[in-house]
Amino acid sequence: NTGALLLKLGNERQPPDIPPELSDTAKDFLTKCFEPTEKRPSAKDLLNHPFI
């Protein structure tokens, strides 16, 4: 279920695997999204990412 998935993602120490078939821009965006909180770009910065 969706709630369990979100809880699992929030508690994981390792980011999920990023599918290799994604574009480099998409991979970069997801990598930035999965950074630890203190290193993660702000939502505003992420909204300005080329992938978006």
Residue, then its C-alpha position, 0 to 999 in steps of 0.5 A: n500500500t502507498g502508506a507503507l511504501l512512503l514509510k519505508l522510503g522515509n526510513e531507508r538509509q540507502p536510496p533506492d536503485i535508479p533505473p539505468e534506462l532513465s536519462d542522465t538528467a532524470k538520474d541526476f534529479l532523482t539522485k538530488c531528491f534522495e540526498p540526506t536532508e542536510k545536503r538535499p537541494s530545496a524544493k525551489d531548487l529542485l523545481n528549477h532542475p532541467f528535468i522538470 
